Amino acid sequence: LEEAEALGSEDKPVTAGFGNPYLFVSVIVVVLGYLSYQELGLDKISAKTSKLSEEEIMQQYVQTANQMEGKQTAFQPAPAPR
């Protein structure tokens, strides 16, 4: 009877092979999320940006904003300090 109910019954959820199906799904979601994080290179973003000066970060920010607005996309150096 216990073996037959492992595939589920009116009172029990399916437990065949997985134990707790919610835990199984949660583990799969976490593993896929971590693999996506690694594949997209998001773990390396902080290493790249920490080596940039504040001026370089602002130049990238302005260039990205200009591209999003459809303005000129060529690199424009920052004005020389006075």
C-alpha positions in Angstrom: 0.0 0.0 0.0 2.9 2.4 0.8 4.5 1.8 -2.5 1.2 2.5 -4.3 0.7 5.8 -2.4 4.2 7.0 -3.3 2.8 8.2 -6.6 0.2 10.2 -4.8 -3.2 9.7 -3.4 -6.1 11.9 -2.4 -4.5 12.7 1.0 -0.7 12.6 0.1 1.3 14.5 -2.6 3.6 12.7 -4.9 6.8 11.7 -3.1 8.3 9.1 -5.4 12.0 9.8 -5.9 12.1 13.4 -4.7 11.0 13.4 -1.0 9.7 16.9 -0.9 8.8 18.2 -4.4 8.9 21.8 -3.2 12.4 21.4 -2.0 13.4 19.7 -5.3 11.9 22.6 -7.4 13.6 25.2 -5.1 17.0 23.5 -5.5 16.6 23.4 -9.3 15.7 27.1 -9.4 18.7 28.0 -7.3 21.1 25.9 -9.4 19.8 27.4 -12.6 20.0 30.9 -11.2 23.6 30.4 -10.2 24.5 28.9 -13.5 22.9 31.9 -15.3 24.7 34.3 -13.0 28.1 32.7 -13.9 27.2 32.4 -17.6 26.3 36.1 -17.9 29.5 37.1 -16.2 27.8 39.0 -13.4 30.3 37.7 -10.9 33.0 39.7 -12.7 31.3 43.0 -12.9 32.6 44.4 -9.6 36.2 43.4 -10.6 35.9 45.4 -13.8 34.3 48.5 -12.3 36.6 48.7 -9.3 39.6 49.4 -11.6 37.9 52.3 -13.3 38.3 55.9 -12.2 35.2 57.9 -11.4 35.7 60.0 -14.5 35.8 56.9 -16.7 32.6 55.6 -15.1 30.8 58.9 -15.7 32.0 58.8 -19.4 30.5 55.4 -19.8 27.3 56.5 -18.1 27.0 59.5 -20.4 27.8 57.5 -23.5 25.2 54.9 -22.6 22.6 57.6 -21.9 23.4 59.2 -25.3 23.0 55.8 -27.1 19.6 55.3 -25.4 18.5 58.7 -26.6 19.7 58.1 -30.1 22.4 60.8 -30.0 25.9 60.5 -31.4 27.5 57.2 -30.3 31.1 58.0 -31.0 33.4 58.4 -28.0 33.6 62.0 -26.9 36.4 62.8 -24.4 35.6 64.8 -21.3 36.4 68.6 -21.5 39.8 69.6 -20.2 39.8 70.9 -16.6 40.2 74.7 -16.3 
